């Protein structure tokens, strides 16, 4: 009976999420109909003032957290003004007003883009260094603001609610066992916990992946609608996806090379191999998108179905060329290309080449940016020239656009030296700087435990279990470090 109740709850939450896809009119799109199969997706948008997502946490708080999920922001006024204009042009044809958010450029050196529930769009600088037309960047922004207009992030509440229910149930059962001094679960409690685990598994492995794929398709198609209505060439969407596909193929080859390098390092230094693997994993963003080939096919079919007679404009190439030759933009993009190459060479073990590229990347106008200086420091250490570049580390640590990798490394260094109090200070500062990002909670718990402050550690574990049940196990395991 209990298992049935939990599974029914999971299904009810799922249906509630489907019924409340923000941005759609009451007519909606039936779950079994493929997005855009009957009419353009933009016709399903309800015109009017934008209503905030239930998952929004406030723009400033949101941006602080996103710094912690990336490698900092690139605050170049010229680039941000250009991207802001593209965003406004696309939103103007959506029929929805007062949409919150900005476009932020992350310092990530690989292709990445996503939107948050607060309406902020994150685009890695790697896209800006590689694209060949304004229409390509418009395609990225159109896709991401489509997620915002459709309030796709609201469906995250489904999985979070399920995990909170499971976490609270486990705590109640644990408390009851402690009070009765029981050594094992009773039959009823065992069934209840199994039901909770099954319902979470159902949401995580069946419902959410299906939603994510559908949402990405909807965002592609609505993004194409917005591009066409705003006067951009739909070829920009095609070009962007083809560029992404090419990058994915190169990434697969790079991953194979990395695996081989890890094996070689492991033979000499197992600890270093583990850390190299962790650093590589942390620097990459997971993707929920369908296969790029499928996305390209879907875009082509949709365009043939709804825009077969359209005479699309040509790609906007001259505007991008003009922007790249601007004195305050061109050198920034060039320097970040050096930074990207330095990072790649370092991961490949080509230390001398990495150092040379890093030196170029940390020159003006990016001489005070966090990532170029951080990469310069890391390559200098690997090349045995850290004494010449201590200032690079200082600049990276004190940058107004901090990056989490620096905090992780400083915490790790102090922890290895058994200076747990200093490590905890940096962990607390990181949590504050990055908008109370729960990523730092297990780290703080581990350090409090090592300092013997077990009551404080347990308090954080309880807070973690209630507020961020998705990392409850990590928080609990941190007390055993």
C-alpha positions as CSV (number, residue, x, y, z in Angstrom):
1,X,0.0,0.0,0.0
2,X,2.8,2.4,1.0
3,X,4.7,1.7,-2.2
4,X,1.6,2.4,-4.3
5,X,1.1,5.7,-2.5
6,X,4.6,6.9,-3.2
7,X,4.4,5.9,-6.8
8,X,1.1,7.6,-7.2
9,X,2.7,10.7,-5.6
10,X,5.5,10.6,-8.1
11,X,3.0,10.4,-11.0
12,X,0.9,13.2,-9.5
13,X,3.9,15.4,-9.3
14,X,4.9,14.6,-12.8
15,X,1.4,15.4,-14.1
16,X,1.4,18.6,-12.1
17,X,4.7,19.6,-13.8
18,X,3.3,18.8,-17.2
19,X,0.2,20.9,-16.6
20,X,2.1,23.9,-15.4
21,X,4.6,24.4,-18.1
22,X,4.9,28.2,-17.6
23,X,4.6,30.3,-20.8
24,X,2.1,28.0,-22.6
25,X,-1.4,29.1,-23.1
26,X,-4.2,27.0,-21.6
27,X,-4.5,25.0,-24.7
28,X,-1.0,23.6,-24.1
29,X,0.7,20.9,-26.0
30,X,-0.5,17.4,-25.3
31,X,2.4,15.3,-23.8
32,X,2.1,12.7,-26.6
33,X,2.3,15.2,-29.4
34,X,5.8,16.0,-30.7
35,X,6.7,19.6,-30.1
36,X,5.8,21.7,-33.2
37,X,4.1,18.8,-35.0
38,X,0.8,20.7,-35.5
39,X,1.7,24.4,-35.3
40,X,4.7,26.6,-34.6
41,X,5.7,26.5,-30.9
42,X,5.5,30.3,-30.6
43,X,1.8,30.1,-31.1
44,X,1.5,28.4,-27.7
45,X,3.0,31.3,-25.8
46,X,0.5,33.3,-23.9
47,X,1.2,37.1,-24.5
48,X,1.5,39.4,-21.5
49,X,3.7,40.2,-18.6
50,X,6.2,37.5,-17.6
51,X,5.5,35.7,-14.4
52,X,8.5,34.7,-12.3
53,X,9.5,31.1,-12.1
54,X,8.8,29.3,-8.8
55,X,12.5,28.3,-8.8
56,X,13.8,31.8,-9.0
57,X,16.1,32.9,-6.1
58,X,16.8,36.5,-7.0
59,X,19.1,37.8,-9.7
60,X,22.1,38.8,-7.5
61,X,21.9,35.5,-5.6
62,X,21.6,33.6,-8.8
63,X,24.6,35.3,-10.4
64,X,26.7,34.7,-7.3
65,X,25.9,31.0,-7.5
66,X,26.6,30.8,-11.2
67,X,30.1,32.2,-10.6
68,X,30.7,29.1,-8.5
69,X,29.5,26.8,-11.3
70,X,31.8,28.3,-13.9
71,X,35.2,29.9,-14.1
72,X,34.1,33.4,-13.3
73,X,32.5,36.0,-15.7
74,X,34.2,38.1,-18.4
75,X,32.9,41.6,-17.8
76,X,33.7,43.3,-21.2
77,X,31.3,46.2,-21.7
78,X,31.4,46.0,-25.5
79,X,30.6,42.3,-25.7
80,X,27.8,42.6,-23.1
81,X,26.2,45.5,-24.8
82,X,26.1,43.5,-28.1
83,X,24.7,40.4,-26.5
84,X,22.1,42.5,-24.6
85,X,20.9,44.0,-27.9
86,X,20.5,40.5,-29.4
87,X,18.5,39.3,-26.4
88,X,16.2,42.3,-26.5
89,X,15.6,41.9,-30.2
90,X,14.5,38.3,-29.7
91,X,12.3,39.0,-26.7
92,X,10.6,41.9,-28.5
93,X,8.9,39.4,-30.9
94,X,7.9,36.9,-28.2
95,X,4.8,38.7,-27.1
96,X,6.0,38.5,-23.5
97,X,7.1,41.6,-21.6
98,X,9.2,42.3,-18.5
99,X,11.3,39.2,-18.8
100,X,14.1,39.4,-16.1
101,X,17.7,38.5,-16.6
102,X,20.9,39.4,-18.4
103,X,23.4,37.7,-20.7
104,X,26.6,36.8,-18.9
105,X,29.8,35.7,-20.5
106,X,31.5,32.9,-18.6
107,X,35.3,32.4,-18.8
108,X,34.8,28.7,-19.6
109,X,37.1,27.7,-22.5
110,X,34.7,25.0,-23.9
111,X,31.3,25.4,-25.5
112,X,28.7,25.9,-22.8
113,X,25.4,27.8,-22.6
114,X,22.4,27.6,-20.3
115,X,19.6,29.7,-18.7
116,X,18.6,29.9,-15.0
117,X,15.2,30.2,-13.4
118,X,16.0,33.9,-12.8
119,X,16.2,34.5,-16.6
120,X,20.0,34.9,-16.7
121,X,21.7,33.4,-19.8
122,X,25.2,32.1,-19.5
123,X,27.4,31.8,-22.6
124,X,31.0,30.7,-22.5
125,X,33.6,32.9,-24.2
126,X,34.6,29.9,-26.3
127,X,31.5,30.5,-28.4
128,X,32.4,34.1,-29.0
129,X,35.9,33.3,-30.1
130,X,34.7,30.7,-32.7
131,X,31.4,31.7,-34.2
132,X,31.3,33.2,-37.7
133,X,28.0,35.1,-37.7
134,X,25.8,37.1,-35.3
135,X,23.0,34.6,-36.3
136,X,24.9,31.8,-34.5
137,X,25.1,33.6,-31.2
138,X,21.4,34.7,-31.7
139,X,20.6,31.0,-32.0
140,X,22.2,30.2,-28.7
141,X,20.5,33.1,-26.9
142,X,17.1,32.3,-28.6
143,X,17.4,28.7,-27.4
144,X,18.2,29.7,-23.8
145,X,15.6,32.4,-23.4
146,X,13.1,29.9,-24.8
147,X,13.8,27.8,-21.7
148,X,13.0,30.9,-19.6
149,X,9.8,31.8,-21.5
150,X,8.6,28.2,-21.2
151,X,9.7,28.1,-17.5
152,X,11.4,24.8,-18.1
153,X,13.4,25.2,-14.9
154,X,10.2,24.9,-12.9
155,X,10.1,21.1,-13.5
156,X,13.3,20.8,-11.3
157,X,10.9,21.2,-8.3
158,X,9.5,17.7,-9.0
159,X,12.8,15.9,-8.4
160,X,13.7,18.2,-5.5
161,X,10.3,17.6,-3.8
162,X,10.7,13.8,-4.1
163,X,14.2,13.9,-2.6
164,X,13.1,16.1,0.3
165,X,10.2,13.6,1.1
166,X,12.6,10.7,1.0
167,X,15.2,12.6,3.1
168,X,12.6,13.6,5.8
169,X,11.2,10.1,5.9
170,X,14.7,8.6,6.4
171,X,15.4,11.1,9.2
172,X,12.1,10.3,11.0
173,X,12.8,6.6,10.8
174,X,16.3,7.1,12.0
175,X,15.0,9.2,14.9
176,X,12.5,6.5,15.9
177,X,15.2,3.8,15.8
178,X,17.4,5.9,18.0
179,X,14.6,6.5,20.5
180,X,13.7,2.8,20.7
181,X,17.3,1.7,20.5
182,X,16.4,-0.6,17.6
183,X,19.2,-2.2,15.6
184,X,17.3,-2.7,12.4
185,X,14.3,-1.4,10.5
186,X,10.8,-2.8,11.1
187,X,8.9,-4.4,8.3
188,X,6.6,-1.3,7.8
189,X,9.5,1.1,7.8
190,X,11.5,-1.0,5.4
191,X,8.6,-1.0,2.9
192,X,8.1,2.7,3.3
193,X,11.7,3.5,2.7
194,X,11.7,1.2,-0.3
195,X,8.7,3.0,-1.7
196,X,10.4,6.4,-1.3
197,X,13.5,5.2,-3.0
198,X,11.5,3.7,-5.9
199,X,9.5,6.9,-6.4
200,X,12.7,9.0,-6.6
201,X,14.2,6.4,-9.0
202,X,11.1,6.7,-11.2
203,X,11.4,10.5,-11.4
204,X,15.2,10.5,-11.8
205,X,15.5,7.7,-14.4
206,X,12.3,7.9,-16.4
207,X,10.2,11.0,-16.0
208,X,13.0,13.7,-15.8
209,X,15.1,12.5,-18.7
210,X,12.1,12.3,-20.9
211,X,11.1,15.9,-19.9
212,X,14.6,17.2,-20.4
213,X,14.8,15.8,-24.0
214,X,11.3,17.2,-24.8
215,X,12.2,20.6,-23.2
216,X,15.4,20.8,-25.3
217,X,13.5,20.1,-28.4
218,X,10.9,22.8,-27.5
219,X,13.7,25.3,-26.9
220,X,15.3,24.6,-30.2
221,X,12.0,25.0,-32.1
222,X,10.8,28.1,-30.2
223,X,14.3,29.5,-30.6
224,X,14.0,29.1,-34.3
225,X,10.6,30.8,-34.3
226,X,12.0,33.8,-32.4
227,X,15.0,34.0,-34.7
228,X,12.8,34.1,-37.8
229,X,10.4,36.6,-36.3
230,X,13.3,38.8,-35.3
231,X,14.8,38.8,-38.8
232,X,17.8,36.5,-38.1
233,X,18.7,33.8,-40.6
234,X,17.6,30.3,-39.5
235,X,20.9,29.1,-41.0
236,X,22.5,30.4,-37.8
237,X,20.8,27.7,-35.8
238,X,22.0,25.1,-38.2
239,X,25.6,26.5,-38.2
240,X,25.6,26.6,-34.4
241,X,24.5,23.0,-34.0
242,X,27.0,21.8,-36.7
243,X,29.8,23.6,-34.8
244,X,28.6,22.0,-31.6
245,X,28.6,18.5,-33.2
246,X,32.2,19.0,-34.5
247,X,33.3,20.1,-31.0
248,X,31.6,17.0,-29.5
249,X,33.6,14.7,-31.8
250,X,36.8,16.4,-30.9
251,X,35.9,16.1,-27.2
252,X,35.4,12.3,-27.6
253,X,38.9,12.0,-29.0
254,X,40.3,14.2,-26.3
255,X,38.6,12.1,-23.6
256,X,40.3,9.0,-25.1
257,X,43.6,10.7,-25.0
258,X,43.0,11.8,-21.4
259,X,42.2,8.2,-20.4
260,X,45.5,7.1,-21.8
261,X,47.4,9.9,-20.0
262,X,45.7,9.0,-16.7
263,X,46.9,5.4,-17.1
264,X,50.4,6.6,-17.7
265,X,50.3,9.0,-14.7
266,X,48.8,6.3,-12.5
267,X,51.7,4.0,-13.1
268,X,54.0,6.7,-11.7
269,X,51.8,8.6,-9.2
270,X,48.3,7.2,-8.3
271,X,47.4,10.2,-6.2
272,X,48.2,12.6,-9.0
273,X,46.2,10.6,-11.4
274,X,43.1,10.8,-9.1
275,X,43.5,14.6,-8.8
276,X,44.0,15.0,-12.5
277,X,40.8,13.1,-13.1
278,X,38.9,15.2,-10.6
279,X,40.2,18.5,-12.1
280,X,39.2,17.4,-15.5
281,X,35.7,16.4,-14.4
282,X,35.1,19.6,-12.4
283,X,36.0,21.7,-15.4
284,X,33.4,20.2,-17.7
285,X,29.6,20.8,-17.7
286,X,27.2,18.0,-18.0
287,X,24.6,18.3,-20.9
288,X,21.0,17.3,-20.9
289,X,20.6,17.9,-24.6
290,X,19.6,15.2,-27.1
291,X,22.1,14.0,-29.6
292,X,23.1,16.9,-31.9
293,X,22.4,14.9,-35.0
294,X,18.8,14.5,-33.8
295,X,18.6,18.2,-33.0
296,X,19.8,19.1,-36.6
297,X,17.2,16.7,-38.1
298,X,14.4,18.1,-35.9
299,X,15.2,21.7,-36.9
300,X,15.2,20.8,-40.6
301,X,11.9,19.0,-40.4
302,X,10.3,21.8,-38.4
303,X,11.5,24.4,-40.8
304,X,10.2,22.4,-43.8
305,X,6.8,22.0,-42.0
306,X,6.2,25.6,-41.0
307,X,8.6,27.8,-43.0
308,X,8.9,26.0,-46.3
309,X,8.1,29.2,-48.3
310,X,10.3,31.5,-46.2
311,X,13.1,33.4,-48.0
312,X,15.6,33.7,-45.2
313,X,18.0,36.6,-44.9
314,X,21.7,36.0,-45.3
315,X,23.9,35.3,-42.3
316,X,25.0,38.5,-40.5
317,X,28.8,38.2,-40.9
318,X,29.9,41.9,-41.3
319,X,28.5,42.9,-37.9
320,X,30.6,40.2,-36.1
321,X,33.7,41.1,-38.1
322,X,33.2,44.8,-37.0
323,X,32.8,43.8,-33.4
324,X,35.9,41.6,-33.4
325,X,38.1,44.4,-34.8
326,X,36.9,46.8,-32.0
327,X,39.9,47.8,-29.9
328,X,38.3,46.8,-26.5
329,X,36.9,43.4,-27.8
330,X,39.3,41.9,-30.3
331,X,42.3,41.6,-27.9
332,X,40.1,40.1,-25.1
333,X,38.9,37.3,-27.4
334,X,42.4,36.7,-28.7
335,X,43.8,36.4,-25.2
336,X,41.1,33.9,-24.1
337,X,42.0,31.8,-27.1
338,X,45.5,31.7,-25.7
339,X,44.1,30.7,-22.3
340,X,42.0,27.9,-23.8
341,X,45.1,26.6,-25.7
342,X,47.2,26.8,-22.5
343,X,44.6,24.8,-20.6
344,X,44.3,22.2,-23.3
345,X,48.1,21.8,-23.6
346,X,48.5,21.5,-19.8
347,X,45.8,18.7,-19.8
348,X,47.8,17.0,-22.6
349,X,51.0,17.1,-20.6
350,X,52.6,19.6,-23.0
351,X,53.9,21.9,-20.3
352,X,56.3,24.1,-22.2
353,X,53.6,24.9,-24.9
354,X,51.0,25.5,-22.2
355,X,53.3,27.9,-20.4
356,X,54.0,29.9,-23.6
357,X,50.3,30.2,-24.4
358,X,49.4,31.2,-20.8
359,X,52.0,34.0,-20.8
360,X,50.3,35.5,-23.9
361,X,46.8,35.0,-22.3
362,X,47.7,37.0,-19.2
363,X,48.8,40.1,-21.0
364,X,46.7,43.3,-21.4
365,X,43.7,43.7,-21.5
366,X,43.1,40.5,-19.5
367,X,46.1,41.0,-17.2
368,X,43.8,41.4,-14.2
369,X,41.3,38.6,-15.1
370,X,41.2,35.6,-12.8
371,X,41.2,32.7,-15.2
372,X,44.2,33.9,-17.4
373,X,46.3,34.4,-14.2
374,X,45.1,31.1,-12.7
375,X,46.1,29.2,-15.8
376,X,49.4,31.1,-15.9
377,X,50.1,30.1,-12.3
378,X,49.3,26.4,-12.9
379,X,51.4,26.2,-16.0
380,X,54.3,28.0,-14.2
381,X,54.2,25.5,-11.3
382,X,54.2,22.6,-13.8
383,X,57.1,24.2,-15.7
384,X,59.1,25.1,-12.5
385,X,58.7,28.8,-12.9
386,X,56.3,29.6,-10.0
387,X,58.8,32.0,-8.4
388,X,58.5,34.3,-11.4
389,X,54.7,34.3,-11.3
390,X,53.6,34.6,-7.7
391,X,51.8,37.8,-8.6
392,X,49.6,35.8,-11.0
393,X,48.3,33.7,-8.1
394,X,47.7,36.9,-6.0
395,X,45.7,38.5,-8.8
396,X,43.7,35.4,-9.3
397,X,42.9,35.1,-5.6
398,X,41.9,38.7,-5.3
399,X,39.9,39.1,-8.5
400,X,36.4,40.7,-8.3
401,X,35.3,37.7,-10.5
402,X,36.5,34.8,-8.4
403,X,36.6,31.2,-9.6
404,X,35.9,28.1,-7.5
405,X,39.0,26.2,-8.7
406,X,41.2,28.6,-6.8
407,X,39.3,28.1,-3.5
408,X,39.4,24.3,-4.0
409,X,43.1,24.3,-4.5
410,X,43.8,26.6,-1.5
411,X,41.5,24.5,0.7
412,X,43.2,21.3,-0.5
413,X,46.7,22.7,0.2
414,X,45.8,23.8,3.8
415,X,44.1,20.5,4.4
416,X,47.2,18.6,3.3
417,X,49.2,20.8,5.7
418,X,46.7,20.0,8.5
419,X,45.9,23.6,8.8
420,X,42.2,22.9,9.1
421,X,41.2,26.2,10.5
422,X,42.6,28.1,7.6
423,X,41.0,25.6,5.2
424,X,37.6,26.1,6.9
425,X,38.0,29.9,6.6
426,X,38.4,29.6,2.8
427,X,35.5,27.1,2.6
428,X,33.2,29.6,4.5
429,X,34.4,32.4,2.3
430,X,33.7,30.4,-0.9
431,X,30.2,29.6,0.3
432,X,29.5,33.3,0.9
433,X,31.1,34.5,-2.3
434,X,29.3,32.0,-4.4
435,X,25.8,32.7,-3.1
436,X,25.6,30.0,-0.4
437,X,26.1,27.4,-3.1
438,X,25.5,24.0,-1.4
439,X,28.5,22.6,-3.2
440,X,30.6,23.8,-0.3
441,X,28.5,22.3,2.5
442,X,30.2,18.9,2.5
443,X,33.6,20.6,2.5
444,X,32.6,22.7,5.5
445,X,31.2,19.6,7.3
446,X,34.4,17.6,6.7
447,X,36.6,20.4,8.0
448,X,34.4,21.0,11.1
449,X,34.6,17.3,11.8
450,X,38.4,17.3,11.6
451,X,38.5,20.3,14.0
452,X,36.4,18.3,16.5
453,X,33.4,20.7,16.1
454,X,31.0,17.8,15.7
455,X,27.8,19.6,16.9
456,X,28.3,22.3,14.2
457,X,29.0,19.6,11.6
458,X,25.8,17.7,12.5
459,X,23.8,21.0,12.3
460,X,25.0,21.4,8.7
461,X,24.2,17.8,8.0
462,X,20.6,18.4,9.2
463,X,20.3,21.6,7.1
464,X,21.7,19.8,4.1
465,X,19.2,16.9,4.5
466,X,16.3,19.3,4.5
467,X,17.4,22.0,2.0
468,X,19.5,20.1,-0.4
469,X,18.6,16.4,-0.2
470,X,20.2,15.7,-3.5
471,X,23.6,15.9,-1.8
472,X,22.5,14.5,1.6
473,X,24.8,11.4,1.2
474,X,27.8,13.6,0.5
475,X,27.1,15.7,3.6
476,X,26.7,12.6,5.7
477,X,29.8,10.9,4.3
478,X,31.8,14.1,5.1
479,X,31.4,13.4,8.8
480,X,33.3,10.2,8.4
481,X,36.4,11.8,6.8
